[in-house]
Amino acid sequence: MTTRTDHAPLITPVLIAGCLIVMVGFSVRAAFGVFQIPIAEEFGWARAEFSLAIAFQNLAWGIGQPIFGAIAEKIGDRKAIIGGIVLYAVGLLASAVSTTPEAHQALNWLIGFGIAGTGFGVILAVVGRAASDENRSMSLAIATAAGSAGQVFGPPLAEALLGVMTWQGVFVVFAAMVAASVLFLPMMRAPMASKTELQESMGTVLTRAFKDPSYTMIFLGFFSCGYQLAFITAHFPAMVTEMCGPIQAGGLLTTLGISTTSALGAVAIAVIGVSNIAGTLTAGWLGKRFTRKYLLAGIYTGRTIAAAVFILLPITPLSVLVFSAVMGALWLATVPLTSGLVAHLWGLRYMGTLYGIVFFSHQLGGFLGVWLGGRLYDVYGSYTAVWWVGVAVGAFSALIHLPIRERRAPVAVPA
């Protein structure tokens, strides 16, 4: 590991810039579920059509994550991020003028690769290298929480903009926001790794990880995280709109300006984001004090219980908000723990690539969650079946983290 003083500051220019880039990218990504109904109604698409576009976005994000991680480690972090920003903005602009589901599905591959270049895989690797050993867990948590901060205002902003302009106009606004994040790049400077780690080739580190059963278990365990998060982000606003009981006139929600279940669905995503800021920061604090694999197993257990209770009870405005708060506390809390575990076991030099490969499993789950959400909705007319699949994979992830050996293997140094 890189040697740094334990008294190094927690808040650094790299952390600030990383947080801002992630915040912008995630605010846009989290808002896609708000467009499910407006786009489907304008073109008369089946729910599965736009869902497949978002599913492709998640798949492209997963495929692109290790690619952008390797690009960052080979030619530079900022060049990789610039590539992501360009793809993200171009994909949004082109989507604004597209009128067929096939075009949206194709363009969401661009958007997904753009998210990969501006998302956790690249940003967390830079933040991790820039942080001291003492501050690394908390720095990763703060950068992850920034994604939740974007989620807080992204969906409500999309909902508000849809009240004054078309969804096409909102896409253009979002493209401008993403492009503007290039202004933060001058602050993104971090050392590559320690001298010892630099002596290991990428192939050596990857081989060492692939031969380790713990890496396989981390890979498999991250699947359900992607499934649950992507399904909820893409479908929960529509699910709340259609399945939630009526909002009581004159109640607290109408006092706050939430008079429709459509608005409640957007607010629910924001509530998840607010709650997750606290949950993710707590996970980062706990990550340097307790065994990460047990913390991860606990998070997945909590998600499984919360999701099962929510679908078994009547869906009301109160239950939507309570579930959103509980799920939010567990939402991205897995990210600093999983990325920190990867860095702890296999070092910082190729953290972006190694975490990117693990994140591919996350996005495979995301693809399945989003696509199944739309497909099974069209078949059964509800989201209940796909929701129970999410409960099952959450239980699987809770169990598979338990056998992980959280002990770092020695670095192989050439003779």
C-alpha positions in Angstrom: 0.0 0.0 0.0 1.1 3.6 -0.5 2.5 5.0 2.7 0.8 8.2 3.9 0.6 9.9 7.3 -2.4 8.9 9.4 -2.9 12.7 10.0 -3.6 13.4 6.3 -6.8 15.4 5.8 -10.0 13.4 5.0 -11.4 16.1 2.6 -9.1 16.6 -0.4 -9.5 18.2 -3.8 -9.6 14.7 -5.3 -12.4 13.7 -3.0 -14.4 16.9 -3.7 -14.0 16.6 -7.5 -14.9 12.9 -7.4 -18.0 13.6 -5.4 -19.2 16.2 -7.8 -18.7 14.1 -10.9 -20.4 11.1 -9.3 -23.2 13.3 -8.1 -24.0 14.8 -11.5 -23.9 11.4 -13.2 -26.0 9.7 -10.7 -28.6 12.4 -10.6 -29.3 11.8 -14.3 -29.1 8.0 -14.1 -31.5 7.9 -11.1 -34.1 9.9 -13.0 -34.7 7.4 -15.9 -37.5 5.7 -14.0 -39.5 8.9 -14.1 -39.6 8.8 -17.9 -41.1 5.2 -18.0 -44.7 6.4 -18.3 -44.3 9.6 -20.3 -42.3 8.0 -23.1 -44.4 4.9 -23.2 -47.6 7.0 -23.4 -46.3 9.3 -26.1 -45.3 6.4 -28.5 -47.7 3.7 -27.3 -44.8 1.4 -26.3 -45.2 -1.7 -24.1 -43.6 -1.3 -20.7 -40.9 -3.8 -21.7 -39.7 -1.6 -24.6 -38.3 1.3 -22.5 -37.4 -1.1 -19.8 -35.1 -3.0 -22.2 -33.4 0.3 -23.1 -32.6 1.0 -19.4 -31.6 -2.7 -19.1 -29.1 -2.3 -21.9 -27.8 0.9 -20.2 -27.1 -1.2 -17.0 -25.4 -3.9 -19.1 -23.3 -1.4 -21.0 -22.3 0.2 -17.7 -21.2 -3.2 -16.4 -19.2 -4.1 -19.5 -17.7 -0.7 -19.6 -16.6 -0.5 -16.0 -13.6 -2.8 -16.2 -12.7 -1.3 -19.6 -12.7 2.2 -18.3 -10.8 1.0 -15.2 -8.1 -0.4 -17.4 -8.0 2.7 -19.6 -7.6 4.9 -16.5 -4.8 2.7 -15.2 -3.0 2.6 -18.5 -3.4 6.1 -20.0 -4.7 8.2 -17.2 -7.7 8.8 -15.0 -8.8 12.1 -16.5 -8.7 10.8 -20.0 -10.9 7.9 -19.1 -13.4 10.3 -17.3 -13.5 12.7 -20.3 -14.3 9.7 -22.6 -17.2 8.8 -20.2 -18.5 12.4 -20.2 -18.6 12.6 -24.0 -20.4 9.3 -24.4 -22.9 10.1 -21.7 -23.8 13.5 -23.1 -24.0 12.4 -26.7 -26.2 9.4 -25.7 -28.6 11.7 -23.9 -28.7 14.2 -26.8 -29.3 11.6 -29.4 -32.0 9.9 -27.3 -33.9 13.3 -27.2 -34.5 13.1 -30.9 -35.2 9.3 -31.2 -38.7 8.0 -31.7 -38.3 4.2 -31.9 -37.7 1.8 -29.1 -34.8 0.3 -31.1 -33.1 3.6 -31.2 -33.5 4.2 -27.5 -32.2 0.7 -26.8 -29.1 1.3 -29.0 -28.4 4.7 -27.5 -28.6 3.5 -24.0 -25.5 1.5 -24.7 -23.7 4.8 -25.2 -25.3 6.2 -22.0 -24.3 3.1 -20.1 -20.6 3.3 -21.3 -20.7 7.0 -20.3 -21.9 6.1 -16.8 -19.0 3.6 -16.6 -16.5 6.3 -17.4 -17.9 8.7 -14.8 -19.0 6.3 -12.2 -17.7 4.4 -9.2 -15.2 2.1 -10.9 -13.0 5.0 -12.1 -13.8 7.6 -9.4 -13.4 5.3 -6.4 -10.1 4.0 -7.6 -8.8 7.6 -7.8 -10.2 8.5 -4.5 -8.8 5.3 -2.9 -5.3 6.0 -4.1 -5.5 9.6 -3.0 -6.6 8.8 0.6 -4.5 7.8 3.5 -4.7 4.3 4.9 -6.6 5.6 7.9 -9.1 7.6 5.8 -9.6 5.3 2.8 -12.8 3.5 4.1 -14.4 6.8 4.9 -13.3 8.5 1.7 -14.8 5.7 -0.4 -18.0 6.0 1.7 -18.2 9.8 1.1 -17.7 9.4 -2.7 -20.4 6.7 -2.7 -22.7 8.9 -0.7 -22.3 11.6 -3.3 -24.1 9.3 -5.7 -27.0 9.2 -3.3 -26.9 13.0 -3.1 -27.4 13.1 -6.9 -30.3 10.6 -6.5 -31.9 13.0 -4.0 -32.5 15.8 -6.5 -32.3 13.9 -9.9 -35.8 12.3 -10.0 -37.7 15.3 -8.4 -35.8 17.6 -10.8 -36.9 15.5 -13.8 -40.5 15.5 -12.5 -40.4 19.3 -12.1 -38.9 19.8 -15.5 -41.5 17.5 -17.1 -44.1 20.0 -15.8 -42.7 22.8 -17.9 -41.1 21.1 -20.9 -41.2 17.8 -22.9 -39.2 14.8 -21.9 -36.9 15.6 -24.9 -36.1 19.0 -23.4 -35.3 17.4 -20.0 -32.8 15.0 -21.8 -31.1 18.0 -23.3 -30.8 19.7 -19.9 -29.4 16.6 -18.4 -26.8 16.3 -21.3 -25.7 19.8 -20.5 -25.3 18.9 -16.8 -23.2 15.9 -17.6 -21.0 17.9 -20.0 -20.4 20.6 -17.4 -18.8 18.0 -15.0 -15.6 18.3 -17.1 -14.9 21.5 -15.1 -14.0 19.4 -12.1 -11.3 17.3 -13.8 -8.3 19.6 -13.0 -8.7 18.5 -9.3 -8.5 14.8 -10.1 -4.9 14.1 -9.4 -3.8 11.0 -7.4 -0.6 8.8 -7.1 -0.8 5.5 -9.0 0.3 3.1 -6.2 3.2 2.0 -4.1 6.5 1.0 -5.6 6.0 -2.6 -4.6 2.5 -2.7 -6.2 3.9 -1.1 -9.4 6.2 -4.2 -9.8 3.2 -6.4 -10.3 1.7 -6.6 -13.8 -2.1 -6.4 -14.4 -2.0 -10.0 -15.6 -0.3 -11.2 -12.4 -2.8 -9.4 -10.1 -5.8 -10.6 -12.2 -4.6 -14.2 -12.1 -4.1 -14.0 -8.4 -7.6 -12.7 -7.9 -9.3 -15.1 -10.3 -7.7 -18.1 -8.5 -9.0 -16.9 -5.2 -12.5 -18.2 -4.3 -13.2 -15.1 -2.3 -13.0 -13.0 -5.4 -15.6 -15.3 -7.0 -17.9 -15.0 -4.0 -17.6 -11.2 -4.0 -18.4 -11.3 -7.8 -21.5 -13.5 -7.3 -22.7 -11.6 -4.2 -22.8 -8.2 -5.9 -25.3 -9.6 -8.4 -28.3 -9.0 -6.2 -27.3 -5.5 -5.3 -27.5 -4.6 -9.0 -30.8 -6.4 -9.5 -32.5 -4.7 -6.6 -31.1 -1.2 -7.2 -31.7 -1.1 -10.9 -35.2 -2.6 -10.7 -36.3 0.0 -8.0 -34.6 2.9 -9.8 -36.3 2.0 -13.1 -39.7 0.7 -12.0 -40.5 1.9 -8.5 -41.9 5.3 -9.6 -44.3 3.5 -12.0 -45.0 0.8 -9.5 -46.0 3.4 -6.9 -48.1 5.3 -9.4 -50.1 2.2 -10.2 -50.2 0.1 -7.1 -50.1 2.6 -4.2 -53.3 3.5 -2.4 -54.7 7.0 -2.8 -53.1 10.0 -1.1 -55.3 11.5 1.5 -56.5 15.0 0.6 -55.4 17.5 3.2 -52.9 15.2 4.7 -49.2 15.7 5.3 -48.2 14.7 1.7 -50.6 17.1 0.0 -49.4 19.8 2.4 -45.9 19.2 1.1 -47.1 19.5 -2.5 -47.3 15.7 -3.1 -50.8 15.2 -4.4 -50.4 12.3 -6.9 -48.9 8.9 -6.7 -46.7 9.8 -9.7 -45.1 12.6 -7.6 -44.9 10.2 -4.7 -42.9 7.7 -6.8 -40.3 10.4 -7.7 -40.1 11.5 -4.1 -39.7 7.9 -3.0 -36.5 7.6 -5.1 -35.3 10.9 -3.5 -36.1 9.5 0.0 -33.9 6.5 -0.8 -31.1 8.9 -1.7 -31.4 10.9 1.5 -31.5 7.9 3.7 -28.6 6.3 1.8 -26.3 9.2 2.5 -26.4 8.4 6.2 -26.4 4.6 5.6 -23.3 4.8 3.3 -21.4 7.0 5.6 -22.2 4.7 8.5 -21.0 1.7 6.4 -17.7 3.5 5.7 -17.2 4.2 9.4 -18.0 0.6 10.3 -15.8 -0.7 7.4 -12.5 0.2 9.2 -13.7 -1.2 12.5 -15.5 -4.5 11.7 -15.2 -7.4 9.3 -16.5 -6.2 5.9 -18.0 -9.6 4.9 -20.2 -9.7 7.9 -21.3 -6.1 7.4 -22.2 -7.0 3.7 -24.1 -10.1 4.8 -26.0 -8.0 7.3 -26.9 -5.4 4.7 -28.3 -8.0 2.2 -30.2 -9.6 5.0 -31.8 -6.3 5.9 -32.7 -5.6 2.3 -34.3 -9.1 2.0 -36.5 -8.6 5.0 -37.5 -5.1 4.1 -38.5 -6.1 0.5 -40.5 -9.1 1.7 -42.4 -7.1 4.4 -43.2 -4.3 1.9 -44.8 -6.5 -0.7 -46.7 -8.6 1.8 -48.4 -5.6 3.4 -50.9 -3.2 1.6 -49.0 -0.6 -0.4 -49.9 2.8 1.0 -48.2 6.2 0.9 -46.9 5.6 4.4 -45.5 2.1 3.5 -43.8 3.6 0.4 -42.0 6.2 2.4 -41.1 3.8 5.2 -39.7 1.2 2.8 -37.8 3.9 0.9 -36.2 5.1 4.1 -35.2 1.6 5.2 -34.0 0.5 1.8 -32.2 3.7 1.4 -30.1 3.1 4.5 -28.9 -0.1 2.9 -28.9 1.1 -0.7 -25.3 1.9 -1.7 -23.8 0.9 1.7 -22.5 -2.2 -0.1 -20.2 -0.1 -2.4 -17.6 1.3 0.0 -17.4 -2.1 1.7 -17.1 -4.1 -1.5 -14.6 -1.7 -3.2 -12.7 -1.5 0.1 -12.6 -5.2 0.3 -11.2 -5.5 -3.2 -8.5 -2.9 -2.4 -7.6 -4.6 0.9 -7.2 -8.1 -0.7 -5.5 -7.2 -4.0 -4.1 -3.7 -3.6 -4.7 -0.3 -5.1 -2.7 -0.5 -8.4 -5.4 -2.3 -10.4 -8.3 -1.6 -8.1 -10.3 0.1 -10.9 -10.1 -3.0 -13.1 -10.7 -5.5 -10.3 -13.6 -3.6 -8.9 -14.9 -3.1 -12.4 -15.0 -6.8 -13.1 -16.9 -7.3 -9.8 -19.2 -4.5 -10.8 -20.0 -6.3 -14.0 -21.8 -8.8 -11.9 -23.7 -6.0 -10.3 -24.8 -4.7 -13.7 -25.7 -8.2 -14.9 -28.1 -8.1 -12.0 -29.2 -4.6 -13.0 -29.9 -5.7 -16.6 -32.0 -8.7 -15.4 -33.9 -6.6 -12.8 -34.8 -3.8 -15.2 -35.7 -6.1 -18.1 -37.6 -8.7 -16.1 -39.5 -5.8 -14.4 -40.9 -4.7 -17.8 -41.3 -8.2 -19.2 -43.1 -9.7 -16.3 -45.2 -6.6 -15.9 -46.5 -7.0 -19.5 -47.2 -10.7 -18.8 -48.9 -10.4 -15.4 -49.9 -6.8 -15.2 -48.0 -6.2 -12.0 -44.5 -6.1 -10.5 -45.2 -8.7 -7.8 -43.4 -11.7 -9.4 -40.2 -9.8 -10.2 -40.2 -8.3 -6.7 -40.1 -11.8 -5.2 -37.1 -12.7 -7.4 -35.3 -9.8 -5.9 -36.1 -11.1 -2.4 -34.6 -14.5 -3.3 -31.4 -13.1 -4.8 -30.9 -10.9 -1.8 -31.0 -13.9 0.5 -28.4 -15.6 -1.7 -26.1 -12.7 -1.4 -26.4 -12.6 2.3 -25.3 -16.2 2.5 -22.5 -16.2 -0.1 -20.5 -13.4 1.7 -20.0 -15.5 4.8 -17.3 -17.9 3.6 -15.1 -15.0 2.2 -11.5 -15.1 3.6 -10.8 -11.5 4.5 -7.0 -11.9 4.6 -4.7 -10.2 2.0 -2.3 -12.4 0.1 1.4 -11.2 -0.1 2.3 -9.2 -3.2 4.4 -11.3 -5.6 7.6 -9.3 -6.3 9.8 -10.3 -9.2 13.2 -11.7 -8.1 
